[in-house]
């Protein structure tokens, strides 16, 4: 089995199309097809179901994909490690982040990183914390800034960035605004909620808090954008439970503390692969974040 076979396999799996994958890899379609057939013969299993419109992974293909991605990530890390020893950081930094993550100013951090390491190509992807954790564990991302969704494993480790309580945001004309009281989950039972997709860190934290309090809630207005959430609350279409730093994004809204429910603080982390699989670029970014401190690298992202 050659590395190019795995590279070809991953490209076809990602594009779900032989022609598009061949164009991206800059190889002939016939050569790509032959490479996949060679891999299938060696593994003695079909890896794709081929149709006229697209290709999909078989069960064997799905089993191979995660391992292939990890192998290719480790090979990239090896190349980058050798380059780093030679005094120049090269390669690619593939970073994931959830929108408006607390504990790191992503744009400022990446700008400083680019100044220090101009030969490193930066790739950025925004997604929910659950998806980002899977991408890092699979080797598709070098690291991610996300909400802690799980305990550390042999494929995923975390570096804590910050934690903060959750806050209820409402329109200044809402009945809660005049009270100024600390609210418990039971106090907001029956309200119309604006919230994020269930994969997002703030949504996971809020769901956990209400579950711990034994209170069921229905999210009537679901968004995938922080400012969209703030707009809906600003029109008094519902209330939202969000990390405390969100209150600074829309000062016209009323922010009320949510009574602490044990174990439901919003904690953000840097997610990384195991130490031996962490790329030099990811190590350099974390070192830069730690050196900048809370005054610059560690402020909440906007």
C-alpha positions in Angstrom: 0.0 0.0 0.0 1.4 3.4 -1.1 0.7 6.8 0.4 -0.6 8.0 -2.9 -3.2 5.2 -2.8 -4.5 6.6 0.5 -4.4 10.2 -0.8 -6.4 9.2 -3.8 -8.9 7.3 -1.7 -9.4 10.2 0.7 -9.9 12.7 -2.2 -12.6 10.5 -3.8 -14.3 10.0 -0.5 -14.3 13.8 0.2 -15.5 14.8 -3.3 -17.8 11.7 -3.8 -16.8 12.0 -7.5 -13.9 10.6 -9.5 -13.7 13.4 -12.0 -13.7 16.2 -9.4 -11.1 14.3 -7.3 -8.9 13.7 -10.3 -9.0 17.5 -11.1 -8.1 18.4 -7.6 -5.3 16.0 -7.5 -4.1 16.9 -11.0 -4.1 13.3 -12.2 -5.9 11.6 -15.0 -9.3 10.0 -14.1 -8.1 6.7 -15.5 -5.0 6.8 -13.3 -7.1 7.7 -10.3 -9.5 4.8 -11.0 -6.6 2.4 -11.4 -5.2 3.6 -8.1 -8.5 2.9 -6.3 -8.8 -0.5 -7.9 -5.3 -1.4 -6.8 -6.2 -0.5 -3.2 -9.4 -2.5 -3.3 -7.5 -5.5 -4.6 -4.9 -5.2 -1.8 -7.6 -4.9 0.8 -9.8 -7.5 -0.9 -12.9 -5.3 -0.4 -14.8 -2.8 -2.5 -14.4 0.7 -1.0 -17.0 2.6 -3.0 -20.4 2.1 -4.5 -20.3 3.7 -7.9 -23.2 5.3 -9.7 -23.5 7.6 -12.7 -24.0 10.6 -10.4 -21.6 10.0 -7.5 -19.7 7.5 -5.5 -20.4 6.6 -1.8 -18.4 4.7 0.7 -19.0 1.1 1.5 -18.8 -0.2 5.0 -15.2 -1.2 4.4 -14.6 2.3 2.9 -15.9 4.0 6.0 -13.7 1.8 8.2 -10.6 2.8 6.1 -11.4 6.5 5.8 -10.6 7.4 9.5 -7.4 5.4 9.5 -6.3 6.8 6.1 -6.9 10.4 7.3 -4.9 9.8 10.5 -2.0 8.2 8.6 -1.8 11.1 6.1 -2.0 13.6 9.0 0.9 11.9 10.7 2.9 11.9 7.5 2.3 15.6 7.1 3.4 16.2 10.7 6.6 14.2 10.1 7.5 16.4 7.1 6.7 19.6 9.1 8.7 18.4 12.1 11.8 17.9 9.9 11.3 21.4 8.4 10.9 22.8 11.9 14.2 21.3 13.0 15.9 23.0 10.0 14.7 26.3 11.4 11.7 27.1 9.1 8.1 26.3 9.9 6.4 25.2 6.7 3.3 23.3 5.7 -0.3 23.9 6.5 -2.2 24.9 9.7 -5.7 23.5 9.5 -7.7 25.2 12.3 -11.4 24.9 13.3 -13.3 27.2 15.5 -16.8 27.7 16.8 -18.2 31.2 16.1 -17.6 33.8 18.8 -15.6 31.4 21.0 -14.5 32.7 24.4 -10.9 32.7 25.5 -9.2 33.4 22.3 -9.3 36.2 19.7 -9.0 34.0 16.6 -8.4 36.7 14.0 -5.8 38.5 16.1 -4.0 35.2 16.9 -3.8 34.1 13.3 -2.6 37.5 12.2 0.3 37.3 14.7 1.0 33.7 13.7 1.2 34.7 10.0 3.7 37.4 10.8 5.9 34.9 12.7 5.5 32.0 10.2 4.8 33.4 6.7 5.6 30.1 5.0 2.7 28.3 6.8 -0.6 28.2 4.8 -3.5 28.8 7.2 -6.8 27.1 6.6 -9.8 28.0 8.8 -13.2 26.2 9.2 -16.1 27.2 11.4 -18.5 24.5 12.7 -20.1 23.3 15.9 -18.0 21.8 18.7 -19.1 18.2 18.2 -18.1 18.3 14.5 -14.8 20.0 15.3 -13.9 17.4 17.9 -14.5 14.6 15.3 -12.4 16.5 12.7 -9.4 16.8 15.0 -9.7 13.2 16.2 -9.8 12.0 12.5 -6.8 14.1 11.6 -8.6 16.4 9.3 -7.9 19.4 11.5 -4.6 20.2 13.3 -6.5 21.8 16.2 -9.8 23.5 17.1 -11.1 26.1 19.5 -14.3 24.7 20.8 -16.6 24.0 23.8 -15.5 20.9 25.7 -17.9 18.2 24.5 -16.2 15.1 25.9 -13.4 13.9 28.2 -9.9 13.5 26.7 -9.3 10.2 24.8 -6.3 8.5 23.2 -7.3 10.4 19.9 -8.1 13.8 21.4 -6.7 15.9 24.2 -7.6 19.4 25.3 -6.0 22.6 26.7 -8.4 24.7 28.8 -8.9 28.3 27.6 -11.6 29.7 29.9 -14.9 29.1 31.6 -17.8 31.4 32.3 -21.4 31.2 33.5 -24.4 31.3 31.3 -26.6 34.4 31.0 -30.2 35.0 30.0 -30.6 37.7 27.3 -34.0 39.3 26.7 -35.5 42.4 25.2 -35.6 45.4 27.6 -39.4 45.4 27.3 -39.6 41.7 28.4 -41.1 41.0 31.8 -37.8 39.6 33.1 -35.9 42.9 32.3 -37.6 44.9 35.1 -36.9 42.4 37.8 -33.1 42.2 37.4 -33.2 39.0 39.4 -31.0 35.9 39.1 -33.1 33.4 37.1 -33.3 29.7 37.6 -34.2 27.3 34.8 -37.6 26.8 36.4 -38.2 30.6 36.2 -38.0 30.6 32.4 -40.1 27.5 31.9 -42.6 28.0 29.1 -40.8 30.9 27.4 -40.1 31.0 23.7 -36.4 30.3 23.2 -33.9 31.4 20.6 -30.9 29.1 20.4 -28.2 27.6 18.2 -28.0 24.2 16.4 -27.6 21.4 19.0 -24.0 20.8 18.0 -23.0 24.3 19.2 -21.3 24.7 22.6 -23.7 27.3 24.0 -26.7 25.0 23.1 -25.0 22.0 24.6 -24.4 23.9 27.8 -27.9 25.2 28.1 -29.5 21.8 27.3 -27.3 20.3 30.0 -28.3 23.0 32.6 -32.0 22.5 31.9 -31.7 18.7 32.0 -29.9 18.9 35.3 -32.7 21.1 36.7 -35.3 18.7 35.4 -36.9 21.5 33.2 -37.9 20.7 29.6 -37.7 23.6 27.1 -38.6 23.9 23.4 -36.3 25.9 21.0 -38.8 27.6 18.6 -36.2 29.7 16.8 -33.0 27.9 15.8 -30.1 29.8 14.2 -26.5 29.1 13.1 -25.3 32.7 13.6 -24.6 34.7 16.7 -25.9 38.0 15.3 -29.0 36.3 13.9 -29.7 35.1 17.5 -29.2 38.6 18.9 -31.4 40.1 16.2 -34.3 37.8 17.1 -34.0 38.6 20.8 -33.7 42.3 19.9 -37.1 42.1 18.2 -38.6 40.5 21.4 -39.3 37.2 19.6 -37.8 35.1 22.4 -35.2 34.9 25.0 -31.8 33.2 24.8 -29.4 31.6 27.3 -25.9 32.3 26.2 -22.3 32.5 27.5 -21.8 35.7 29.6 -19.5 37.4 27.1 -22.3 37.6 24.5 -23.9 40.4 26.5 -21.2 42.8 25.2 -22.1 42.2 21.6 -25.6 43.8 22.0 -25.6 46.2 25.0 -29.2 47.3 24.2 -30.4 43.8 25.4 -30.9 43.0 29.1 -28.6 40.4 30.5 -29.7 38.5 33.6 -27.6 35.9 35.5 -28.7 32.3 35.3 -28.6 30.4 38.5 -25.6 28.1 38.6 -26.4 24.5 38.0 -23.5 22.3 39.0 -21.3 21.2 36.1 -22.9 23.3 33.4 -20.4 26.2 33.0 -19.5 27.1 29.5 -15.8 25.8 29.2 -13.9 26.5 26.0 -10.7 24.5 25.1 -8.2 24.0 22.4 -8.7 20.5 21.0 -5.6 18.7 19.8 -4.6 15.2 18.7 -2.3 13.1 20.9 1.0 14.8 21.7 3.0 12.6 19.3 0.6 13.4 16.4 0.4 17.2 17.0 1.9 19.1 14.1 4.7 21.7 14.6 2.3 24.4 13.3 -0.3 23.5 16.0 2.4 23.5 18.7 3.6 26.9 17.5 0.0 28.4 17.6 -0.6 27.1 21.1 2.7 28.5 22.3 1.9 31.8 20.7 -1.6 31.8 22.4 0.0 31.1 25.8 2.7 33.8 25.3 0.1 36.5 24.4 -1.9 35.9 27.5 -5.5 37.1 28.3 -4.8 40.7 27.3 -4.4 39.9 23.6 -4.7 36.2 22.6 -7.1 35.2 25.3 -9.9 37.8 25.0 -13.3 36.5 23.9 -13.6 36.5 20.1 -16.2 38.8 18.6 
